[in-house]
């Protein structure tokens, strides 16, 4: 199981004039079958101006699907997109990114402060050493030093940040390996995506009266 980056899809397909209405009913029924409230899923259904967004949460699992209609070159189009994965992983990614970026900025600031210190010392140099050619050369060297030190500080800060968050990533991934409920939820998600892909292909082929079918074991199939 690889839930570190999540599982997502995004499709846009031509559809008949009533394709959006058919899809809204179909996806709504599929969602209720794969992620039923009586199984412990917290469900959220949000009406959009041109479609519908469905959300399911249980434990560490989070999934959402969006169905929307539109037109391209005067022809009706249907957009289906969704993503699912671990809430724990998403939180770890946000925290890790924040720590690494913060330490990169700290490293860049330290490099810039060091260059400013050197500049302040050079400005205190007696005037009889301020030969024009050497002054220009010193200015160029300062620019190079500024770039090198800032980039080096940013790199070191990022490396330190990555070392700090490595432990948190290790504990997060170890917890995922032990989470059987999350693996089961992702199996449901993959089965749902296959059903949505069949629906997409049926719409693109201009079929009508598409039956609602739930292929996940343990769920009964009904007609949409």
SULJOKA-V517181 format. One record per pair of residues at least 12 apart in sequence whose C-alpha atoms are under 8 Angstrom apart, sorted by the first residue. I is the first residue (numbers start at 1). GAP is how many residues later the second one is. Records with the same first field share a line. If there is no record, write none. Layout:
# SULJOKA-V517181
I = GAP ; GAP
This chain:
# SULJOKA-V517181
1 = 176 ; 182
3 = 82 ; 83 ; 86
4 = 81 ; 82 ; 85 ; 169
5 = 80 ; 84
6 = 77 ; 78 ; 79 ; 80
7 = 76 ; 77 ; 78
8 = 73 ; 74 ; 75 ; 76
9 = 71 ; 72 ; 73 ; 74
10 = 69 ; 70 ; 71 ; 72
11 = 68 ; 69 ; 70
12 = 65 ; 66 ; 67 ; 68
13 = 64 ; 65 ; 66 ; 187 ; 190 ; 191
14 = 61 ; 62 ; 63 ; 64 ; 189 ; 190
15 = 61 ; 62 ; 63 ; 188 ; 189 ; 191
16 = 60 ; 187 ; 190
17 = 59
19 = 59 ; 184
20 = 31 ; 47 ; 48 ; 49 ; 58
23 = 44 ; 176
24 = 27 ; 28 ; 43
25 = 199
26 = 186 ; 198
27 = 40 ; 169
28 = 26
29 = 183 ; 195
30 = 162 ; 182 ; 183 ; 184
31 = 23 ; 161
33 = 181 ; 186 ; 187
34 = 154 ; 155 ; 158 ; 180 ; 182 ; 185
35 = 21 ; 153
40 = 18
41 = 15 ; 16 ; 17
42 = 14 ; 15 ; 16
43 = 12 ; 13 ; 14
44 = 12
48 = 20
50 = 18 ; 19 ; 20
51 = 15 ; 16 ; 17 ; 18
52 = 14 ; 15 ; 16
53 = 12 ; 13 ; 14
54 = 12
59 = 123
60 = 26 ; 27 ; 28 ; 122
61 = 23 ; 24 ; 25 ; 26 ; 121 ; 124
62 = 22 ; 23 ; 24 ; 25
63 = 19 ; 20 ; 21 ; 22 ; 126
64 = 18 ; 19 ; 20
65 = 15 ; 16 ; 17 ; 18
66 = 13 ; 14 ; 15 ; 16
67 = 12 ; 13 ; 14
68 = 12
84 = 102 ; 105
85 = 101
86 = 96
88 = 84
89 = 83
92 = 76 ; 77 ; 80
96 = 65 ; 66 ; 69
99 = 62 ; 66
100 = 57 ; 58 ; 59 ; 60 ; 61 ; 62
101 = 57 ; 60
103 = 51 ; 54 ; 55 ; 57 ; 58
104 = 49 ; 50 ; 51 ; 52 ; 53 ; 54 ; 57
105 = 49 ; 52
106 = 47 ; 48 ; 51
107 = 43 ; 45 ; 46 ; 47 ; 48 ; 49 ; 50
108 = 41 ; 42 ; 43 ; 44 ; 45 ; 46 ; 49
109 = 41 ; 44
110 = 40 ; 43
111 = 35 ; 38 ; 39 ; 40 ; 41 ; 42
112 = 34 ; 37 ; 38
115 = 27 ; 30 ; 31 ; 34
119 = 23
188 = 28
191 = 24 ; 25
192 = 22 ; 24
195 = 18 ; 19 ; 20
211 = 12 ; 13
212 = 12
